[in-house]
Amino acid sequence: MASPLKRFISPRNLLLLRSSLNRPREFSRTISSNTPNSSPKSPIWGAYNGGCDRLGFDFTTRRGFAKGRKSSKDKDEGSTIQVVPDFGPIKETASSQMDAAVIALSRELSKIRTGRASAGMLDHIIVETSGVKMSLNRIAVVSVLESQKLSVTPYDPNTIKELEHAINSSPLGLNPQVDGQRLVVPIPRLTKEHVQAMCKVVAKSCEDVKQSIRRARQKAIDTIKKAASQMPKDDVKRLEKEVEELTKKFIKSAEDMCKLKEKEITSS
């Protein structure tokens, strides 16, 4: 028993064992080609195999399998987070667009002259002074002297000539008069034909604004319909109803403004 073990642990066999461990594939082929069932011819293998058995080495070849990699689809399904879109801005956007249309209508109506003096009726007039264009209400104070007369007092008395020229050139048909360091602007009464023409202008302005409000409504409804698949049906109906209520509210506001302006024109 000592003789085979002595031959096994000889320097030559130890060198063979070390080189085989460094090259596992060649070592596996060496074992498979020199097993007892393969009619061993080398005396070295008998001693080598017997020695390994006695030392407790197990050289049974086993094939390992790599663990399957998780597909990207499975990763996506496991890590998918459903994001619920925020539809709050739809109503706010529609409201701001409708409000802007009503504000624009208010500015347009203020430009229409009536038979009565109004401090805001000259605000839209642009005055050019020292090469700079500014609205009249930024360089002068406008006040009502009488029901048919306005006073325009410039902050800088040197700009009175520019103010006079700007008011004369406006489509209001006014003729200011210099009175010291201010301008006095008489407001002539409107003729019947002029009243009718101004009422038509007001009606057209009102219709244009209502069209703008309806366009804002349609944009909001289209946005809601595109996102309807991502939100409950009850929320869709509720949001559409709120947009409709906003539309009615702003259209009524525009109509009330125009009616008031028409009344102001006809009563003069």
WOCOR-V404264 format. One record per run of one state. SS is the DSSP state (h for helix, s for strand, l for the rest). FROM is the first residue (numbers start at 0). LEN is the number of residues. If there is no record, write none. Layout:
<<SS | FROM | LEN> <SS | FROM | LEN>>
This chain:
<<l | 0 | 1> <h | 1 | 7> <l | 8 | 2> <h | 10 | 12> <l | 22 | 1> <h | 23 | 10> <l | 33 | 2> <h | 35 | 3> <l | 38 | 4> <h | 42 | 13> <l | 55 | 16> <h | 71 | 8> <l | 79 | 8> <h | 87 | 24> <l | 111 | 7> <h | 118 | 4> <l | 122 | 3> <s | 125 | 4> <l | 129 | 2> <s | 131 | 4> <h | 135 | 3> <l | 138 | 1> <s | 139 | 7> <l | 146 | 2> <s | 148 | 6> <l | 154 | 2> <h | 156 | 13> <l | 169 | 6> <s | 175 | 4> <l | 179 | 2> <s | 181 | 5> <l | 186 | 5> <h | 191 | 35> <l | 226 | 1> <h | 227 | 3> <l | 230 | 2> <h | 232 | 34> <l | 266 | 2>>
